[in-house]
Amino acid sequence: MELVVLIAVVLTYGWATYQRNLVWKDDLSLWSDVVKKSPAKARPYNNLGLAYTEKGLIEKAIVEIKEALRLKPNFINAHISLGNAYMKIGLTDMAILQYKEALRLKPDYGEVYVNIGNVYIKQGIIEQAIDEYKKGISLKPGYVPAHVNLASAYGLKGLMEDAVLEYKLALKLESDNPDIYYNLGLSYEQLAKGYELRAMSKEQLAESRELIVKAINEYKKTLMLNPDDRQAKERMTRLMTMSE
């Protein structure tokens, strides 16, 4: 949704100010009001659809976004909004159609490839998801969700070394995100289990223990940023007990 800056105007009559505040108490009220005042403009309908989507009122969202597209068929963000709404109710094929239409209109829109990747993840088509995330990264290397989702897809494929690398890239871009540290910790844990299962020597067992230490350190970083993360605390405590 586009950012809307509302500049407060001091009015002589307090009732008029109060009435306006009521109208604009949230995005849903704001964009409903704008649609009434500008029924021939596509953008307010799209933004009203986004507001409905955020409230979980997906059927209403779809109606408004479709009206935006009726008024402006080449409205790229409305195609993306409609795709997102379809995703919310599990209509994945219809979501892909909307995302691909957005890409037809703007082929270098890297974020949309990530949306398509998310659809493929939901459909269980992991390899295609990975391809889409990579396309998104090639167009927008600094887009953190692309790296995080690619790492998660690698994890689903059991490619934990690749997952670790992507999470590390994401942390270079967004070093204050506790969820990424947590996921990196999980990846180190999975790597450690794999190393332990395949261990044929003391050296290989030592490598597994080193990965456990790394996992503990990532959980510690998670808790530094989010002390209330119960799962990170439990996993860290369990690993520390195991390594004693």
N, C-alpha and C positions, 0 to 999 in steps of 0.2 A: 504494500500500500504506500502511496506517496505520502510524504510528510506534509502536513498542513499546519502552517504557523497561524495561530489565531492571535490577532492583536487586540487587546482589550481597549475599548473606547469608553471613556468616562462620560456618562450621560447625565443630564440634569435630573431626569426622572428615574428613580431607583427601580420602579416596576418594570420598565423596558429592559433594563440590564438583567434583572432577575429572570424575566421571561426568556431572554436569549440564552442565559446559562442553563435553563431547563432544557431548551431545544438541543443544546450542544453538550449535554452531560456525558455522552459517550459517542463513539464512532457511528453506531447504529442510528442514533437520533440525528447526528450531524448530517450523515449522507442521505437519510430519508428526507430531511428538510431540503437539502440541496437538489435532490431529484425532483421534488415538487416545484421548486423554483426554476430549474433548468431541465425540463423533460426532454429536450432535444439533444442533450449532450451525453456522450457515451461514458465519459470518465466517472461521473457521479454514480451511474448504475454499477460500474465495475467495483467502485469502492464500497458501495452499499452491499454488493455481493460478498466482498471480502469481510465486511463487518458481520454479515450473517454467517459466513464460514467460521469466523472466530468464535461465534456464539454456539456453533454446532447445528445451526439451522440450514442444513445443506440444500434441501429442496428449494427453499426460498432464495438461497444464494445463487443456485443455478438459473432460476428465473431471471434474476437481476442481471447476471453476467451475460446471459443470452441476449437480453435486451441491449446491453452495451454493444455486443457484436452485431446485432441487427442494425444499429445506428452506425457502427464503424467496423465493417468486417475485417479490416486489416489491423485491428487493435491488438498488438502483440501481447501486452500484459493481460488483456482479457482472455486470450486463449490460454495463457498460463494459469490464470485464476480459475478458469473452467476446468482445466486439467487437474488442478489441485483439489477442486470440489469433487470431481469424479473419483479421485483417489480416496477421499475421505469415506466414500460409501462403497468402495471396492470395485468400481467400474474401471478396471485397469486398462482394458483395451481402448476405451473411450478417452481415458486420460492420455494415453500415448498419442492418439490421433491429434489431440489438442496441442500437445507439446511439439509434435512434428510440424504442425501448421505454424507454430511460433518460430520454429527453426527455418521453415521455408521462407518466412518473412525476414528473419534475421539469423543467418547461418552461423554467425560468430557469437551467439548468445551462450556462453559457456555454462551458465547456471542451469539452463534447460536440459543439457545433456545429463547433468546430475539428477534432475527430476526423472528423466527417462530411466536412468540407472536404478533409481529407487523403485520404479514400477517393476523392473525386471527382478529386483531382489524380492519384492512381494510375490511375484509369480514363480520364484524359485529358479530363475534362469541366471545363475551367478556369473557365468562367463560373459554373457552379453552385458550384464551390469558393469562388470570390470571394464569392458571396452568403452562403455558410455562415460564412466567416471574418468577414464584416461583422456577421452576427447575433451571433457570439461576442463581438465587440468591443463591440457595443451593450449587451450584458448584463454584460460584464466588461472595461471599457476598459483596465485595468491589466494584462491578461494578455499578456505579451510574446510567447509563441508565436503568438498570433492575429495580431499585427502583422507578425511576421517571415514567417509563412506567407502572409499576404495580400500582402506585398511580393514574395515569391517568385512567387506566382501572377500578379501584375501583370507581373513580369519575363518569365514564360512567354508572356504575351500581347503582349509588346513595349511595354508601357506603363511605360517607364522612369522618367518623371517621377513617376508615382504610386508606383512602387517606392521611389524615393528618399525621398519623403515618409513612407512607412510605416516604412522603416528608421530614419529620424530619430526618429520617434515611439517606436520600440522602444528606441532608445539613450537617450531621455529617461527611460525606465523602468528600463533596465539598462545603465548607461554603462560597465560593465567587461567586456562580452562581446566578445571579439575576433572571433568569427564574424560578428557583425552589422557591425562596421567593415569586415571583408573583403567582405561582400556589398554594402555600400554602395559600396565602391571599385569592385567589378565593375559596379555600376549606373552609376556615373559614366563608366566606360570605355565601356559600351555607348551611353550618351548622347552621348559625344564622337564615337564612330564615326558615329552617325546625323547629328550636326551637320556633321561633315566631309563626308559623302556629299552632303548637301543644300546645302552652302555655296555661295553665289553671290557672296560678297564677302569682302574681308579682315576685315571686322568679324565675320562669321559664322565664319570660320576661327579668329579670336581666341577666340570663345566655346568652340569645341571644345578649344582649348589650355587654357583656364581649367578646363574639366571634367577634363582630364588631370591638371592640378595638384591638383585636389580628390581625384581617385582616388589619386594618390601619397600625399597627406596621410592618407587613410583607411588605406592599407596601412601607413604608418608607425605609426599608432595601433594597428593590429592587431599589429604586431611589438613594440610597447612592452608589450603585454599578453601576447603569446605569441611570444617571440623565436625559437622553433623552427618557426614556420609557414613552410615552404619555399616554398609557392605564393605567399604574400603577398610574400616576399622577391624571388622571381623576377619577379613582375609589376611590383613597384615598380622594380626595377633596369631592366627592359626599358623601362618608361615614361620613366624618368629619362634613359636613353640616347637615346630617341627625341626627347625635348624639348630636348636640348642643342643 
